[in-house]
Amino acid sequence: MYEIIIKSIILLVLYLPASTDAFITVTTHLNNQKSFTSTSKSKLSSSSTSTLSEKELIRIAQAYVENPTPDKLSSDFIFRGPVIGPLNKADFVATLTDISSYDDKHDASSTKKSGLAEAFPDLQPNNFGFSVDPIEKNRVWYFTRPTGTFQNAFDHPVKGRIEPTNAPYRGPPEARSVIIDMSVGLIKYQSVGYVVDRFTNDTTDGKGAVFGMYHVMGDELDGTVGSWKMIFLQWLSTILPEGTVPKSFSKKDELPDWWKSE
């Protein structure tokens, strides 16, 4: 019963019209807590010595992007998007598990739910343009223009099952990057979700990353930087029991020492 009440509150907040004033006081308070959506300026060191060539750096980046398994991430890994993150390695892996293809933690009658991998079985990331940053010598940039079809049901973490519509998924061009720990050849940092052109006849209304996939499934989740709905949801996730909703950022004291947010 507790979980049903909590999820009902989340649904109410997420799908109220944007002009609703019901949470003005809460929104003002949360917007003043800039840690949830402010731009993070991290101290990403690119000065470590290495004999890795640009070709080798790109090979490591491509291998991770094509098959992003946890063993390719350094222990002090950080994930960051425009509104999601910073997430440490453990939280990043757990969050991806929650929204992609995951075990049901709450329903004893079912051991498997349908995640994004099942909902879009023909998903193609269409990554291209891998290149090494001329300033940060251990950073590899690339673009993605994902395509797919909403062919199977998706078990939304909050709303429940969304039935398939066979709607086409065609994302806008999106810039992503990975930073490689030169000493061990593992991924130390990943950034995603930075749409470079919203006017490309995409089917996501210009939304990138997971927000674009949700849009295709009819879920108008507002991923705009500064969105009061997103801020509220992120705050709510910090006070709910573990696993109620996927984490959107890690606790400050659980982030690696090298990550410094301003």
N, C-alpha and C positions, 0 to 999 in steps of 0.2 A: 504493500500500500504506500509506504514512504517513497519508493522509487517512482510509482505512478504519479504521485503529487509533484515530485521534483520535476519530472519530465513534462508534466502539464504546464508548470511555470515556465520552463524553457521554451516550450512551443508558443505560449502566449507572448513571450517577449520577442522571439525571433520572427514571428509572422504577423505582428501588429503593423498597421500602416506606418510608414516612416514619419508621418506628421503627428502621430499620437504623442500627447503630452503627459501620459500617465506616469512616466518614469523620469520626468525632467529633473527632479531633485537628485535621484540616484545617478543619472547620467552626468550631471554637473560634477558631482563628487568623484565619480570614476574617471572622468576626463582629466581631472586634476591629478590623478595618479598616473603619471605619464609612462610608468614602467610597462604598461600593457601594450601600447601601440606606438610609442616613440621610436624614432629611428635609432638603432644601436650602432655606435661607432666602436668597433672592436679593434684591439691591437693584434692584428694578424701579422706575425713576423714572417718576412720573406727573406731574411738575411742568413738563414741557416745554410751552412755549406753543403754542397751536394755535387755529385758528378752526373746527375740525371740530365739527359738532354731534353730539348723540347719534344722530340719525337717520343721519348720514353714517358714524359709527363702526360702527353696526350693519350698514349696507350693506356696508362693507368686510369685516367679519367674515363676513357671510353669503356674500359672493362667494368668499371663501377657502374656507370650509367646504364649499360646494357644488362647488367646483373647485379643490382645493388644489395648485396648480402652484408649482414653485420660484420663479418670477418674482414671486410675491406675498410672498415671504419677504425680510426684510432680510438684509444680509450678516452681521450679528451675531445671527442668529436662534438661539433655544434651544428645544428640545423637552423636556418633562418629564412623567413619569407617576409613580405610586406607587413602582415599582421600576425603570422604564426611564428612562434619562437621568441627567444632562443630555447631550443630543446637539446638536452644532453643526449648522449648515445642511448641510454636505457629508455628514456621517455620517447625519443624519436622512434625507436623500434617498436615500442608498445603502442604508440599512436598510429603508426602505419598498420600494425596488426589489427587495431580496432576498426579502421575504416576500409581496409582493403579486402582481406579474406581471413576471417577470424573465428575462433571458438566462442561459443555463446557462454558467457560467464554466469548468466542469470537463469536460463531456462534449462532445467534438468532434463526435459524431454527431448532436447535437441543439442547436438554437439557441434553443429556447424551452421553458420549463417552465410547468407550470400552477400559478399562484399563487392567492391568495385571491380576486382579481377573477374568475378563471375558475371556481373552486370554488363561489362563491356569486354566480352571474350575476344573480340577482334581488335582490341586496342593496339594502335601503333604510335609510338612516341615521335617518330620521324625526327630524330636528333641530327643536327648538322652544324657545320661551321666551327669545329673545335679549334681553338687557338690559345696560345699562352699570352697572358697579360704582359705588356712591355714594362710595367712598373713592378707589379707583384710577380716575381719570377716563378713562383710555385703555384700560381693560380691559372686554371684553365677555364675559359669561357666557352659556351656553346649555346645554340638555339634549339628550340623544339617547336613543332607544329603538330600536335597530336590529333589523331583521327580514330574513330570507332563508331559503334552503334550500341544503343541501349537495348540489348537483346533479352536480358534476363532480369528477374526481380532483384531489387537491392534492399537489404535490411538496414534501414537508417538507424543510427545509434539512438535517436530520440523519437522520430516520427513513426517508426515501425516499417513494415514492408511497403515499398514502392513498386508497383507493377510495371513491367517493361512496356515501352511504346514503339520500339524500333526507331526512335529518333536518332538522326545522325549527329555525331559529335565531331566537330571540326574546330579546334582551338586556334586562337590568334598566335602570332609569333611571340615567343617568350624567351627572354634571356635568363640563363642559369649559369652557375659556376661551381667549381669545386676547388678547394685549396688542399694541396698535398703536403703531408709531413715528409720533408725531404729525407729525414734520417731513417724512416722505416717504410716509405712508399705507400702509406695509407692515407685515406681521406680524412682530413682534419675539420673541414668546414664545407657546407653546401648551402647555396642560396637558390631559391626557385621563386616563380610567381611574378616576375617582373615583365609584364606585357609591354612590348615595344611599339605596337600599333593596334589600336582597337577597331580599325576600320578596314577589315580584310575579308568581309563576307563570312565571318565565322558564325557558329551556331551557339555561342556562349554569351552573347551580348558583351563581348570584349573581356570576359572574365578568364583568368588563367588558372593553372594548377587545378586542385580539387574543386575550387569554386566553379570552374567551368563545367566540370562533370556534373556537379549538383544542379547547375542551371539546366542542363540538357534533360535531367530527370524531373524537372518541374519544381525543384526546390530553390526558391529565390533567397539563398543565404547571402547576406550582405557582407562581402569581404573588403569593403572600402576602408582604407586607413582612416581611423577616427570615428568609425561607425559606432554609435552608442549601443546598438544591439550586440555587436561583436565584443565590445568592451565588457558589457554586462555578462555575456556568456563566459568570457575568459575569467572574469572575477568569480562567477558562480562555480566554475570548475575547481577553484582553489578551496572551496568550503564543502564540496560534496564528497561523499565516500569514494574511495579510489575505484575507478572503472565505470562510474555512472555516465560520464561523457568523456570523450577523448581529450587528453591534455593539449593545450595550445602553447604552453610555455612551461619551462622547468622552474623550480624554486631557486631563488638567487643563490642560496648556500649549497645547491647541488650542481652548480655550473663550474666548469674547470677554471682554474686561476687565470689562464691566459685571456679569457673572455672578459672584456671590460665594456659595460654599457654606459652611455652618457645620456 
